[in-house]
Amino acid sequence: MSDSAKENTGNPPINLSQVVGRDHRYELSVSNETPEDAIARRSKEMADAELKRKMTYALFCFALLIISIVFTGCVYTFANGTADDKKWAAGIVSAIASGLVGFLVGQGRK
């Protein structure tokens, strides 16, 4: 060991291979926020997450309402419309039905 290392620290350097064994695991954690800041941050994150869930739910309900209206209109047109009207109504109904099946299959894989 060099004399300058002893002079700078006053203590001999630590040999980490002697301190740390193969079965040991160490973790260093540094925090730069006070407990009050951590509480404020967590409450803000919880409020943001709740707002995001509410917005997602509202968007889902709105999309479901619009798709339901379009689907009902197309089924009604398919049942009572002319031959040309039935062609485009059948295409839209089949697209909505295949999208629903795709969504449900995708949810089952998660």
C-alpha positions in Angstrom: 0.0 0.0 0.0 1.3 3.4 -0.8 2.1 6.0 1.8 0.0 8.7 0.0 -3.2 6.5 0.4 -2.6 6.3 4.1 -1.9 9.9 4.4 -5.0 11.0 2.4 -7.6 8.9 4.3 -5.9 8.0 7.5 -7.4 4.5 7.2 -6.1 1.6 5.1 -8.2 0.9 2.0 -10.9 -1.8 2.3 -10.5 -5.0 0.3 -14.0 -5.6 -1.0 -13.3 -9.2 -2.0 -12.9 -10.0 1.7 -16.1 -8.2 2.7 -18.4 -9.4 0.0 -19.0 -13.1 -0.3 -20.5 -15.0 -3.2 -23.9 -15.4 -1.5 -24.2 -11.7 -0.5 -26.0 -9.0 -2.4 -25.8 -5.3 -1.7 -27.7 -2.4 -3.0 -27.0 1.3 -2.7 -29.9 3.7 -2.6 -29.6 7.4 -2.7 -32.6 9.6 -2.1 -32.7 13.4 -2.6 -36.3 14.1 -1.5 -37.6 14.7 2.0 -40.4 12.5 3.4 -42.9 15.4 2.8 -41.8 15.7 -0.8 -42.2 11.9 -1.3 -45.7 12.0 0.2 -46.7 15.0 -2.1 -45.2 13.2 -5.1 -47.1 10.0 -4.4 -50.4 11.8 -3.9 -49.9 13.7 -7.1 -49.1 10.5 -9.0 -52.1 8.8 -7.5 -54.4 11.7 -8.6 -52.9 11.7 -12.1 -53.4 7.9 -12.4 -57.0 8.2 -11.2 -57.7 11.0 -13.7 -56.2 8.9 -16.5 -58.4 5.9 -15.5 -61.5 8.1 -15.6 -60.6 9.6 -18.9 -59.9 6.2 -20.4 -63.2 4.9 -19.1 -65.1 7.9 -20.5 -63.5 7.5 -23.9 -64.3 3.8 -23.9 -68.0 4.5 -23.0 -68.2 7.2 -25.7 -66.7 4.9 -28.3 -69.0 2.0 -27.3 -72.0 4.4 -27.6 -71.0 5.5 -31.1 -70.3 2.0 -32.3 -73.6 0.8 -30.9 -75.5 3.6 -32.7 -73.8 2.8 -36.0 -74.3 -0.9 -35.5 -78.0 -0.5 -34.7 -78.4 1.8 -37.7 -76.7 -0.6 -40.0 -78.7 -3.6 -38.8 -81.9 -1.6 -39.3 -80.8 -0.5 -42.8 -79.9 -4.1 -43.6 -83.3 -5.3 -42.5 -85.4 -2.6 -44.2 -83.2 -1.0 -46.9 -82.8 -1.4 -50.6 -80.3 -3.8 -52.2 -77.6 -1.2 -52.4 -78.1 -0.1 -48.9 -77.8 -3.7 -47.7 -74.4 -4.0 -49.3 -72.7 -1.2 -47.4 -74.6 -2.0 -44.2 -73.5 -5.6 -44.3 -69.9 -4.5 -44.8 -70.0 -2.2 -41.8 -71.7 -4.8 -39.6 -69.2 -7.4 -40.5 -66.3 -4.9 -39.8 -67.7 -4.1 -36.4 -68.3 -7.8 -35.6 -64.8 -8.8 -36.7 -63.3 -5.9 -34.7 -65.1 -7.1 -31.6 -63.9 -10.7 -32.1 -60.4 -9.5 -32.6 -60.6 -7.4 -29.5 -61.9 -10.3 -27.4 -59.3 -12.7 -28.8 -56.6 -10.2 -28.0 -57.9 -9.8 -24.4 -57.8 -13.5 -24.0 -54.1 -13.7 -24.8 -53.0 -11.2 -22.1 
